[in-house]
Amino acid sequence: MCIYGTHSKMELIIIENSNQPIYQQIIDQIKNQIINKELKVGDPLPSIRGLAKSLKTSVITVKRAYLELSKDNFIETITGKGTFVKSVNDSFLNDEKKELIQKKLDEAIKTAKELNISKAELIQFLEMAYDNNEKKH
């Protein structure tokens, strides 16, 4: 089951039966929206309670996600004002993009090996998927 949470510019989709914990789904989606500049510096994020209610999850789950995002310098909380997207430099964003792509590629490589797909075949799949995706956009 998917749960959709929206707040002004931010939209999150939580998959309850995913192998990935809910707090990690929140972290990844907010990071992606910041990296892709869908969320910009200074944009407010929902309160912990507000997001927990919207996602039908616990306050502790959202708090953990916000703490991790804060540790990673993606967001900052200003007492009495709220939580906001923090200014990050382009070099940092490029490193995050590379890390995100590497994580996805590692998953694809693992799956390919489990299915006995060769490196050459995997590269062909990647090229076809990339080309097909370009045609759609």
N, C-alpha and C positions, 0 to 999 in steps of 0.2 A: 504494500500500500504506500502511495506517495502522499506526503503532506506538503502543501504549498503555503509559504509564508511570504507576505509582501509588506513592504514599508517604503513609502515614497519611491525612491530609485532602486531599492534593493528587493530582489526576489530570490527566495531559496526554495529548493525542492528537496525534501527529506524522504529517503526510501527506508521505511521501517525494517524491512527484512533484508537489508544489505549487510554484507560482512563488515562493512566499515561502520564504526560507531557514529552515532548522531553528531556528537561534538566535532568529530573529524570532518563530517560532511559539511557542517556549518563553516568550519575553518577553511576548507578547500574552496567552497563556493564564494566566500567573501574575498579570499585572496585572489581568486580568478577574476572577480569583478573589479578589484583594485588594479591588478596587473593589466587587464584589458581596458582600463580607464572608463568602465561603466560607472564605477564609484570614483569620485574625484576628491582631492585633498579638501578637507573641511566638511565633506558631506556627513550629515548626522546618521548614526546607526540607531536602530530601535533600542529602547531600554532592555535590560536583561529580562525583566518580568514581561515586558510587552512582546519580545520575540519568543520567549518560552510559551506564552499563551497562544500566540499566532501559530507556532509550530506544534502545539499540543505536546510539549515536552517539559522536562523539569527545569527550574531556574538554575540548578546546579550544572546541568548539561551546557546551557548557554553561557553561564559564568566561566566554565572551564574553557570553552571556545574563545571567549573574549580575552581571557587571561593569556592563552597561547598566542592569539593575534597581537596582543599588546607586547608580549615578550619578543615576538618576531618583528616588532616595529611597524605593523600595518595600521594599528589603531591606537588611539589614546583616549583615556577617560579623564574628563575635567570635572572635578567635584562640583556638584550643583548645576552643571550645565549639560552633561551627557557624554556620549561616546562618539568620536569622530574619526574619519579617515585621516591618517597621519601623512605628512609629507615624506615621500621616499624618493631617493635619487634614481636616475635611469640605470645606473650600473647595478644597483640592488635589484631593480625590477628585471633586468636582463638575467641576472643570476637566478632569480625565482622562476622565470620562464624556462630557463634551461633545466632547472631542477624538476619542474612540473613535467616537462617533456620527457626527461630521463626516466621519471617514475612510470609514466605511461608506456614508454618503450620497453622498460624492464618487464612490465606485465605482459606485453605483447610477445616478447622474446620467450618468457617462461611458458606461455600458452603454446607458442609455436613449437617449442621443444617437446612439450607434453604430447603434441599431435604429430611429432616426427616431421615437421616442416623444416626444410633446409634454410640456411641463411639466404641463399639466392632467391628461393621462393618467397620468403618473408619480405625481402627487398622489393620484389615484383608486386606483392600485395600492397605494400606501403606506397609505391609509385602509382598504382592504379587507384587506390583510395584517395591519394592526394590529388590526382588529376580529376577524379570524379567530383571531389569536393569543390575544386576550383570552378568546375562547370556549373555547380549549383549556386555559387556566390558570385 
